[in-house]
Amino acid sequence: MSRVTVSDPALSRTRRKLVAFAVLAVVAVVVGSPAWTVAALVSTSLAIPVAVALDGGGAHLRDLLLPGPAASSVVTTPGRRR
């Protein structure tokens, strides 16, 4: 049997947005941005995984936080015989 990973472009885009908000939150703290800006960026960074978990359950959350072929996103297909 061969293993084929199922890629979800929407989850990939969500992962990129999560990383972007997390990086912006760190940069905002480092440069001394106002507290409300930091709070907004941090709360958005925390809300993204919560929204993914509510939408797709633990499997989607695991795929979001652990990129790569996870057990939940791997589909087994019968191999070809020669």
MODELLER restraints for C-alpha pairs under 7 A, 6 or more apart:
rsr = mdl.restraints
at = mdl.atoms
rsr.add(forms.Gaussian(group=physical.xy_distance, feature=features.Distance(at['CA:1:A'], at['CA:76:A']), mean=6.56, stdev=0.5))
rsr.add(forms.Gaussian(group=physical.xy_distance, feature=features.Distance(at['CA:1:A'], at['CA:77:A']), mean=5.85, stdev=0.5))
rsr.add(forms.Gaussian(group=physical.xy_distance, feature=features.Distance(at['CA:1:A'], at['CA:78:A']), mean=4.66, stdev=0.5))
rsr.add(forms.Gaussian(group=physical.xy_distance, feature=features.Distance(at['CA:1:A'], at['CA:79:A']), mean=4.55, stdev=0.5))
rsr.add(forms.Gaussian(group=physical.xy_distance, feature=features.Distance(at['CA:2:A'], at['CA:76:A']), mean=6.07, stdev=0.5))
rsr.add(forms.Gaussian(group=physical.xy_distance, feature=features.Distance(at['CA:2:A'], at['CA:77:A']), mean=5.74, stdev=0.5))
rsr.add(forms.Gaussian(group=physical.xy_distance, feature=features.Distance(at['CA:2:A'], at['CA:78:A']), mean=6.40, stdev=0.5))
rsr.add(forms.Gaussian(group=physical.xy_distance, feature=features.Distance(at['CA:2:A'], at['CA:79:A']), mean=5.53, stdev=0.5))
rsr.add(forms.Gaussian(group=physical.xy_distance, feature=features.Distance(at['CA:3:A'], at['CA:74:A']), mean=6.58, stdev=0.5))
rsr.add(forms.Gaussian(group=physical.xy_distance, feature=features.Distance(at['CA:3:A'], at['CA:75:A']), mean=6.02, stdev=0.5))
rsr.add(forms.Gaussian(group=physical.xy_distance, feature=features.Distance(at['CA:3:A'], at['CA:76:A']), mean=4.79, stdev=0.5))
rsr.add(forms.Gaussian(group=physical.xy_distance, feature=features.Distance(at['CA:3:A'], at['CA:77:A']), mean=6.38, stdev=0.5))
rsr.add(forms.Gaussian(group=physical.xy_distance, feature=features.Distance(at['CA:4:A'], at['CA:74:A']), mean=5.97, stdev=0.5))
rsr.add(forms.Gaussian(group=physical.xy_distance, feature=features.Distance(at['CA:4:A'], at['CA:75:A']), mean=5.42, stdev=0.5))
rsr.add(forms.Gaussian(group=physical.xy_distance, feature=features.Distance(at['CA:4:A'], at['CA:76:A']), mean=6.22, stdev=0.5))
rsr.add(forms.Gaussian(group=physical.xy_distance, feature=features.Distance(at['CA:5:A'], at['CA:69:A']), mean=6.12, stdev=0.5))
rsr.add(forms.Gaussian(group=physical.xy_distance, feature=features.Distance(at['CA:5:A'], at['CA:73:A']), mean=6.00, stdev=0.5))
rsr.add(forms.Gaussian(group=physical.xy_distance, feature=features.Distance(at['CA:5:A'], at['CA:74:A']), mean=4.63, stdev=0.5))
rsr.add(forms.Gaussian(group=physical.xy_distance, feature=features.Distance(at['CA:5:A'], at['CA:75:A']), mean=6.08, stdev=0.5))
rsr.add(forms.Gaussian(group=physical.xy_distance, feature=features.Distance(at['CA:6:A'], at['CA:73:A']), mean=5.61, stdev=0.5))
rsr.add(forms.Gaussian(group=physical.xy_distance, feature=features.Distance(at['CA:6:A'], at['CA:74:A']), mean=6.22, stdev=0.5))
rsr.add(forms.Gaussian(group=physical.xy_distance, feature=features.Distance(at['CA:6:A'], at['CA:75:A']), mean=6.96, stdev=0.5))
rsr.add(forms.Gaussian(group=physical.xy_distance, feature=features.Distance(at['CA:11:A'], at['CA:64:A']), mean=6.50, stdev=0.5))
rsr.add(forms.Gaussian(group=physical.xy_distance, feature=features.Distance(at['CA:15:A'], at['CA:64:A']), mean=5.88, stdev=0.5))
rsr.add(forms.Gaussian(group=physical.xy_distance, feature=features.Distance(at['CA:18:A'], at['CA:45:A']), mean=5.88, stdev=0.5))
rsr.add(forms.Gaussian(group=physical.xy_distance, feature=features.Distance(at['CA:18:A'], at['CA:48:A']), mean=6.55, stdev=0.5))
rsr.add(forms.Gaussian(group=physical.xy_distance, feature=features.Distance(at['CA:21:A'], at['CA:41:A']), mean=6.08, stdev=0.5))
rsr.add(forms.Gaussian(group=physical.xy_distance, feature=features.Distance(at['CA:21:A'], at['CA:45:A']), mean=5.63, stdev=0.5))
rsr.add(forms.Gaussian(group=physical.xy_distance, feature=features.Distance(at['CA:22:A'], at['CA:42:A']), mean=6.93, stdev=0.5))
rsr.add(forms.Gaussian(group=physical.xy_distance, feature=features.Distance(at['CA:22:A'], at['CA:45:A']), mean=5.68, stdev=0.5))
rsr.add(forms.Gaussian(group=physical.xy_distance, feature=features.Distance(at['CA:24:A'], at['CA:41:A']), mean=6.97, stdev=0.5))
rsr.add(forms.Gaussian(group=physical.xy_distance, feature=features.Distance(at['CA:25:A'], at['CA:38:A']), mean=5.76, stdev=0.5))
rsr.add(forms.Gaussian(group=physical.xy_distance, feature=features.Distance(at['CA:25:A'], at['CA:41:A']), mean=5.18, stdev=0.5))
rsr.add(forms.Gaussian(group=physical.xy_distance, feature=features.Distance(at['CA:25:A'], at['CA:42:A']), mean=5.81, stdev=0.5))
rsr.add(forms.Gaussian(group=physical.xy_distance, feature=features.Distance(at['CA:28:A'], at['CA:38:A']), mean=5.94, stdev=0.5))
rsr.add(forms.Gaussian(group=physical.xy_distance, feature=features.Distance(at['CA:29:A'], at['CA:38:A']), mean=6.48, stdev=0.5))
rsr.add(forms.Gaussian(group=physical.xy_distance, feature=features.Distance(at['CA:49:A'], at['CA:61:A']), mean=6.40, stdev=0.5))
rsr.add(forms.Gaussian(group=physical.xy_distance, feature=features.Distance(at['CA:52:A'], at['CA:60:A']), mean=6.52, stdev=0.5))
rsr.add(forms.Gaussian(group=physical.xy_distance, feature=features.Distance(at['CA:52:A'], at['CA:61:A']), mean=5.88, stdev=0.5))
rsr.add(forms.Gaussian(group=physical.xy_distance, feature=features.Distance(at['CA:53:A'], at['CA:60:A']), mean=6.42, stdev=0.5))
rsr.add(forms.Gaussian(group=physical.xy_distance, feature=features.Distance(at['CA:53:A'], at['CA:61:A']), mean=5.14, stdev=0.5))
rsr.add(forms.Gaussian(group=physical.xy_distance, feature=features.Distance(at['CA:59:A'], at['CA:72:A']), mean=5.87, stdev=0.5))
rsr.add(forms.Gaussian(group=physical.xy_distance, feature=features.Distance(at['CA:63:A'], at['CA:70:A']), mean=6.48, stdev=0.5))
